[in-house]
């Protein structure tokens, strides 16, 4: 791979770093926020879910400006939104203001989950596309680790610790905005929406010299017919029903694993398991480290084993770890490191499976002309489920009639369904060009 292509991919994927930090940083601040404004469990859940409501809107509509104005400009707006949201939520003096700025940050998270993987998939050669798009996921988990570590280091600042935890995100947001000036526009967007084949060729000759002729030839053949027909109504037509179902299911299963419940409430889960507050924060940093290590392993394997095999490995790991966590809470085996080790196993299963695959898979299965719609669909389903789970988790976890055991048992049952879907329905997309994928999935 050209060093320039790798640099472009890493810069674009920094949107994932902001995504990961924004999602995880709240885990260190959420209990202080509940105490400062004396929030009920229900209102507290809504305050935390405000960012996720933003992600739903950002994911639903992030593809629209990305189609009209280009991938690069939208990523620039996303970086600015992250910066404003970070500073604003850190300085908030009431829960409504806090929720508004968290909502703005959520818009950035949702839009970045649409635009960044799509952008990378459009500049990457087929043989390396998996690992390059997965740098977005790597940056998400690196951002989660940074958030957990900064939360641990800042937790000793007393009553204002939560403000520093939220404000720290302004630094990587400013870096992201600065580095985007060194990245070109998506060559496929230039061809499809600007008819700029010369500009696209210059970029592809750097990023994908072996595939440049095929990409240009395929797009030239299809663009005049499909550009006129690439409306939302056509997107939801029978022609694209296969990728629509696949994107919806992979996004649903991602959140029905319970990953956001762990990421958002890791210290609370560890405290429910009997650990002290300081130890719970440190174990949360361990979650981030395990996530990073196994995401790197997933990055290494995704273009070697393929997307489907990683999903199979992850599904089995989910089922074993979630079942064991449910049993530990049910039988009250909560001493020592039992629950933390099982949570680490769960995180490893997620990182090597769903975590490594989801954004790659969704970015690969839709044709050039409707990829932004497809990415928006998958991302918005993901974030709707994330918002629902985050909103209700504190209530269910603290409800004596339900509690953690039944919650984790439910997540395990959902992962059995995912395993069956992967075994019998999920296609392999490893090493297939985006244009060839159209033919493979029968879009024409």
Secondary structure, DSSP 8 states (H G I E B T S, - for coil): --HHHHHHHHHHHHHHHHHHHHHHHHHHHHHHHHHHTT--HHHHHHHHHHHHHHHHHHHHHHHHHHHHH-HHHHHHHHHHHHHHHHHHHHH--SHHHHHHHHHHHHHHHHHHHHHHHHHHHHHS-GGGHHHHHHHHHHHHHHHHHHHHHHHHHHGGGGGGHHHHHHHTHHHHHHHHHHHGGG----HHHHHHHH--HHHHHHHHHHH-TTTHHHHHHHHHHHHHHHHHH-SHHHHTSGGGHHHHHHHHHHHHHHHHTTHHHHHHHHHHHHHHTT--HHHHHHHHHHHHHHHHHHHHHHHHHTTTT-HHHHHHHHHHHHHHHHHHHHHHHHTT--STTHHHHHHHHHHHHHIIIIIHHHHHHHHHSS-GGGHHHHHHHHHHHHHHHHHHHHHHHHHHHH-TTTHHHHHHHHHHHHHHHHHHHHHHT----TT--HHHHHHHTT--
